[in-house]
Amino acid sequence: MRKAELAVDKKQDDLARAALERSMSYKQMAGSFDSLVADQKAEVDNLKSALHKLEQKLAEAESKSDMLIAQHRRSRALAKASDAQMVIGDKSKVATFERMKSKVRHAEAVSKAKAEMVSDNASRTGWRLWRRKTRSRNC
């Protein structure tokens, strides 16, 4: 614009016209660049939104994968437990084991009672001996 004014002042209309045309051309290019920048910003926003959605889907897929892995592990554990129960067989084996435990407990109780009886007999015998000694001294 400034060059056009200077050219008009010097009475060079063709240079002024060329300067005005260049100025107008530059303004049009600046306007088109502004619209390109706005379009690019909108495209960036769209891409960011798409990326966010993809990240959400990935997180969702990972959580589903983790859940499926956990379910698979659980099913394998249940299968192993079922196999172990099948190997154990019927309840009679468990009942036999319980009877054996009961017999062991009974034998332990009898042994403990006998040990207490022996201990009581020893203290009674000791008491009797002490009484005899004290009586023989008093006489």
ChimeraX attribute file (.defattr): number of C-alpha atoms within 10 A of each C-alpha:
attribute: neighborCount
match mode: 1-to-1
recipient: residues
	/A:1	13
	/A:2	10
	/A:3	15
	/A:4	21
	/A:5	17
	/A:6	14
	/A:7	18
	/A:8	14
	/A:9	11
	/A:10	11
	/A:11	11
	/A:12	13
	/A:13	14
	/A:14	12
	/A:15	17
	/A:16	21
	/A:17	16
	/A:18	14
	/A:19	19
	/A:20	17
	/A:21	14
	/A:22	14
	/A:23	16
	/A:24	13
	/A:25	12
	/A:26	12
	/A:27	12
	/A:28	12
	/A:29	12
	/A:30	12
	/A:31	12
	/A:32	12
	/A:33	12
	/A:34	12
	/A:35	12
	/A:36	12
	/A:37	12
	/A:38	12
	/A:39	12
	/A:40	12
	/A:41	12
	/A:42	12
	/A:43	12
	/A:44	12
	/A:45	12
	/A:46	12
	/A:47	12
	/A:48	12
	/A:49	12
	/A:50	12
	/A:51	12
	/A:52	12
	/A:53	12
	/A:54	12
	/A:55	12
	/A:56	12
	/A:57	12
	/A:58	12
	/A:59	12
	/A:60	12
	/A:61	12
	/A:62	12
	/A:63	12
	/A:64	12
	/A:65	12
	/A:66	12
	/A:67	12
	/A:68	12
	/A:69	12
	/A:70	12
	/A:71	12
	/A:72	12
	/A:73	12
	/A:74	12
	/A:75	12
	/A:76	12
	/A:77	12
	/A:78	12
	/A:79	12
	/A:80	12
	/A:81	12
	/A:82	12
	/A:83	12
	/A:84	11
	/A:85	12
	/A:86	10
	/A:87	9
	/A:88	12
	/A:89	11
	/A:90	10
	/A:91	10
	/A:92	10
	/A:93	11
	/A:94	12
	/A:95	11
	/A:96	11
	/A:97	12
	/A:98	12
	/A:99	12
	/A:100	12
	/A:101	12
	/A:102	12
	/A:103	12
	/A:104	12
	/A:105	12
	/A:106	12
	/A:107	12
	/A:108	12
	/A:109	12
	/A:110	12
	/A:111	12
	/A:112	12
	/A:113	12
	/A:114	12
	/A:115	12
	/A:116	12
	/A:117	12
	/A:118	12
	/A:119	12
	/A:120	12
	/A:121	12
	/A:122	12
	/A:123	12
	/A:124	12
	/A:125	12
	/A:126	12
	/A:127	12
	/A:128	12
	/A:129	12
	/A:130	12
	/A:131	12
	/A:132	12
	/A:133	11
	/A:134	11
	/A:135	10
	/A:136	9
	/A:137	8
	/A:138	7
	/A:139	5
